[in-house]
Amino acid sequence: MNKLLCVICLIISLLSQVSAKELTFGVSISNSAQREAFYTLARQFEEANPEVTIRFKALTSEVYKQAFPNYLQIDKHFDVLYWHSGQRLFEYAEDGLILPITQLWKDNQLDLAFDHSVSKSLIYNGDVYGVPISYYQIGFYYSKPLFKQLNLHEPQSWDELLSMCQVLKEAGVPPIFIGTKSNWPATAWFDYLNLRLNGLAFHKDLTAGKVSFLDERIKKVFETWLQPMKMGCFIEEHQYLSWEEGLPYLYRDLVGMSMLGNYVIQNIPDSVVENIGFFPFPLVQTDQPSFEEAPIDVLLIPKNANDPDLAQRFLAFASQPNIQKELNATLGVLSPHSAAQGETSSLVKEAYEVLSNASGVSHYFDRDATKAFADQAMPVIDAFMVNQDIEKTLAKLEEIRLANFDSTN
């Protein structure tokens, strides 16, 4: 009898081992709210699939970006990875390092769930390569008490923004915080000025290497950008500051405003978040439609995934509107799913309204350009905010363009 029980127990143990599944999930995080959001997503999937255990690996944003190519090419532990849509996705799809999920997309009717502008940032050579989970709008966050004290109003035009900077300067307050020690804030300014002056189609051609940086239209972008620099609108010694360091300045009324993604809302203490306002990048010329910057984050399956079928189940789960609604409520950003727009903060609602009314969106320079081009060009754009030398900057950017693209427009 004892032998029989031992055999039965052994069989049960073996069956449980066979049926147990493990999925390894890698994500990029910038704050504790992001860690909580993705951890909750993993636990929700486990609850819906009791036979599955998720191994969760989170790295800070810059570390993750550096590690990501190895995760695809060398490391064979990951089943699902967090990444970005657009050119950054397409490069790895072209190299055959990501599995297409076209059938999953069709089976779950995701074309009905996501806008065409979202889905086309996932499609390479007719195949879909990721499930979009979040996106965010880049715009200005400002101190409401400071604006009220100085009788300032949200600017509608570039000239109004410059006038507002002058008022803040005269009051002894740095008008605009920017942290160019971080690799993206200066390029976001460049992107927006190019969109406002030259439009979305031109901007896409530029990031694709089809436009010379010696073009007069690009020179106009830098000339326009130079105006607030010469006025002293930006906080001093910004090259030694990161974007995160600006948040305490903002909610302690020590700076007028800062241009950021709306994911920063989760980094602002609840006690002061009501004192923060939002406005989009103002129009520079009235005849140009309002295009916005809205990076999209996705989940993808590496070609070397241990369990591609389980990974597809996880992506299908993450595409559900109720899951995306909860995920993005915790992240403090927006869901690209049309049925996942729930209750959220007033700042997130304002950002959503801006994107809903936009004539089109770009995804940010390093997501619209190739990695090699962006990695070389963005530090030059950062440096412009220190050297303020237009001719030198344009010449260097053109040199980089010619080194990365066959076209010599």
Order of alpha helices (4+ residues) and beta strands (2+ residues): alpha-beta-alpha-beta-alpha-beta-alpha-alpha-alpha-beta-beta-beta-beta-alpha-alpha-beta-alpha-alpha-alpha-alpha-beta-beta-beta-beta-alpha-alpha-alpha-beta-alpha-alpha-alpha
